């Protein structure tokens, strides 16, 4: 005897929430003044891969800002 086919629906796909692309400026603390785009006219640039997200670029920029500020504090 053959088995009956199941009529169960497949599980729903998980919805991924979008990550932020607009941030508060670390220098002037003005809200929504920094926008991360893959192509940007600002003077901070980094290598972008297929897996890079705007939040990754922003995090690298903040790390670079902290590194430069620490060098200035140590040299003063």
C-alpha positions as semicolon CSV with decimal commas, in nm:
position;residue;x (nm);y (nm);z (nm)
1;X;0,000;0,000;0,000
2;X;0,121;0,347;-0,084
3;X;0,151;0,635;0,160
4;X;-0,061;0,947;0,129
5;X;0,117;1,270;0,044
6;X;0,138;1,525;0,321
7;X;-0,049;1,852;0,264
8;X;0,161;2,042;0,518
9;X;0,278;2,383;0,402
10;X;0,649;2,455;0,397
11;X;0,772;2,679;0,681
12;X;0,761;3,052;0,601
13;X;1,086;3,220;0,499
14;X;1,252;3,427;0,770
15;X;1,241;3,797;0,694
16;X;1,572;3,976;0,738
17;X;1,537;4,325;0,883
18;X;1,729;4,593;0,695
19;X;2,035;4,737;0,868
20;X;2,067;5,110;0,929
21;X;2,241;5,320;0,664
22;X;2,204;5,662;0,833
23;X;2,393;5,739;1,154
24;X;2,477;6,014;1,400
25;X;2,802;6,200;1,320
26;X;3,080;6,104;1,565
27;X;3,226;6,457;1,551
28;X;2,933;6,699;1,573
29;X;2,678;6,450;1,720
30;X;2,413;6,567;1,471
31;X;2,154;6,296;1,416
32;X;2,108;6,148;1,070
33;X;2,399;6,345;0,928
34;X;2,608;6,047;0,818
35;X;2,479;5,827;0,541
36;X;2,671;5,518;0,435
37;X;2,663;5,427;0,071
38;X;2,881;5,189;-0,122
39;X;2,993;5,478;-0,343
40;X;3,063;5,788;-0,139
41;X;3,227;6,127;-0,191
42;X;3,373;6,150;0,160
43;X;3,744;6,116;0,217
44;X;3,727;5,786;0,406
45;X;3,741;5,487;0,178
46;X;3,779;5,118;0,233
47;X;3,784;4,799;0,030
48;X;3,437;4,668;-0,041
49;X;3,356;4,305;-0,110
50;X;3,033;4,136;-0,208
51;X;2,966;4,069;0,161
52;X;3,026;4,428;0,282
53;X;2,727;4,608;0,436
54;X;2,700;4,983;0,505
55;X;2,727;4,919;0,881
56;X;3,067;4,753;0,820
57;X;3,195;5,064;0,645
58;X;3,065;5,287;0,923
59;X;3,231;5,067;1,188
60;X;3,563;5,078;1,006
61;X;3,535;5,457;0,981
62;X;3,468;5,488;1,355
63;X;3,765;5,259;1,431
64;X;3,987;5,475;1,209
65;X;3,862;5,793;1,381
66;X;3,946;5,646;1,722
67;X;4,290;5,535;1,602
68;X;4,370;5,884;1,467
69;X;4,241;6,050;1,784
70;X;4,454;5,820;2,002
71;X;4,763;5,903;1,793
72;X;4,694;6,276;1,834
73;X;4,646;6,238;2,211
74;X;4,971;6,043;2,248
75;X;5,167;6,296;2,039
76;X;5,038;6,605;2,224
